[in-house]
Amino acid sequence: LNQGTLDSEVPSLQSQSFPTVIGGNGFLKINALSGNSGEVILSGANTYGGTTSVEAGSLIFSGPLSGLSTSLFINSNALVDFEVGATDTFSGAISGNGSLYLNKNGAIGGLTLT
C-alpha cells in the first residue's frame, strides 16, 4: 500500500481474491457494488498496517494474521470472516456495527483477539 489506498469495488455476486502479500502502510477499502453481496478474499500472509474499512459486502481473511497490524471498521452493510484453519491471533482494533464471524463456512480453528 505504501501510504496509498487500495480500493476494491466488487460487483454483486462476484468474488475477488488476493493471494499475494499486501504490505506497507495505507488504507484498504472494501465496497461491494449494488446488493452488498460481493466478497474479497485475502489469502496471503499480509503485513500491511493502517486501516481496513469494509463498507459493504464481505472481507474474508483466509491467510495467516500474525503479520497484520490493521484497525478494522465493519459497516452495518458488511461482514468480516476470519477463516482460520489453525490457531491464529488478530492484533488490532475492531469497530463498527457490521457482522464479525469466525469460520463462517465451517473450518475448524481458533482465533485470539488482542
Number of C-alpha atoms within 10 A of each C-alpha: 15 14 11 12 15 15 12 16 18 22 18 15 14 12 16 15 12 12 14 12 14 20 15 15 18 18 20 21 18 23 25 26 17 13 12 19 20 23 27 23 18 21 19 17 19 22 17 21 22 21 19 22 22 26 22 26 29 26 28 21 21 18 20 22 21 13 15 19 19 22 17 18 21 24 19 14 18 26 23 23 18 25 24 23 16 11 12 16 16 19 15 16 13 15 12 15 13 16 14 17 12 18 19 14 10 10 13 13 14 15 17 9 10 8
